[in-house]
Amino acid sequence: MNRTKTVKPKVVELSSEDKAKQRKKLMAEFLAKGGKIEKVPYGVTNQEMGSPNQNAGWIPPQTITPKTWRTRKTKAKAKKKKSKK
């Protein structure tokens, strides 16, 4: 069998300055097209952002674990006891 060899293109590693320039250019293009930057707090998901998609349309009920419940009870009891003194 005669197979032709396919030549893989060489991947050029960019320096950190070049990468920064490229990111800056891409961000400028994005903003020029009308894009906006939104600061999202840590831990926020698509569900809380109000943009449900196929995978993030259902919001589970807010529940706590039994351990958390016990801890809160214990702390409340200790606080109550402390305030009586």
CYANA upper distance limits for C-alpha pairs under 8 A (distance plus 0.5 A):
 14 LEU  CA     18 ASP  CA      6.30
 14 LEU  CA     19 LYS  CA      6.59
 15 SER  CA     19 LYS  CA      6.72
 16 SER  CA     20 ALA  CA      6.62
 17 GLU  CA     21 LYS  CA      6.70
 18 ASP  CA     22 GLN  CA      6.62
 19 LYS  CA     23 ARG  CA      6.63
 20 ALA  CA     24 LYS  CA      6.57
 21 LYS  CA     25 LYS  CA      6.64
 22 GLN  CA     26 LEU  CA      6.69
 23 ARG  CA     27 MET  CA      6.56
 24 LYS  CA     28 ALA  CA      6.65
 25 LYS  CA     29 GLU  CA      6.79
 26 LEU  CA     30 PHE  CA      6.67
 27 MET  CA     31 LEU  CA      6.66
 28 ALA  CA     32 ALA  CA      6.52
 29 GLU  CA     33 LYS  CA      6.78
 30 PHE  CA     34 GLY  CA      7.28
 30 PHE  CA     35 GLY  CA      5.94
 31 LEU  CA     35 GLY  CA      5.18
 31 LEU  CA     36 LYS  CA      6.74
 40 VAL  CA     44 VAL  CA      7.32
 44 VAL  CA     48 GLU  CA      6.71
 44 VAL  CA     49 MET  CA      7.82
 45 THR  CA     49 MET  CA      7.04
 46 ASN  CA     50 GLY  CA      7.12
 46 ASN  CA     51 SER  CA      6.45
 46 ASN  CA     52 PRO  CA      6.74
 46 ASN  CA     53 ASN  CA      8.49
 46 ASN  CA     56 ALA  CA      6.86
 47 GLN  CA     51 SER  CA      7.03
 47 GLN  CA     52 PRO  CA      6.28
 47 GLN  CA     56 ALA  CA      6.30
 47 GLN  CA     57 GLY  CA      7.00
 47 GLN  CA     58 TRP  CA      7.91
 47 GLN  CA     59 ILE  CA      6.92
 52 PRO  CA     56 ALA  CA      5.76
 52 PRO  CA     57 GLY  CA      4.92
 52 PRO  CA     58 TRP  CA      8.36
 53 ASN  CA     57 GLY  CA      5.98
 64 ILE  CA     68 THR  CA      6.74
 64 ILE  CA     69 TRP  CA      7.16
 65 THR  CA     69 TRP  CA      6.85
 66 PRO  CA     70 ARG  CA      6.66
 67 LYS  CA     71 THR  CA      6.65
 68 THR  CA     72 ARG  CA      6.66
 69 TRP  CA     73 LYS  CA      6.70
 70 ARG  CA     74 THR  CA      6.59
 71 THR  CA     75 LYS  CA      6.64
 72 ARG  CA     76 ALA  CA      6.54
 73 LYS  CA     77 LYS  CA      6.59
 74 THR  CA     78 ALA  CA      6.65
 75 LYS  CA     79 LYS  CA      6.55
 76 ALA  CA     80 LYS  CA      6.59
 77 LYS  CA     81 LYS  CA      6.64
 78 ALA  CA     82 LYS  CA      6.54
 79 LYS  CA     83 SER  CA      6.64
 80 LYS  CA     84 LYS  CA      6.95
 81 LYS  CA     85 LYS  CA      7.44
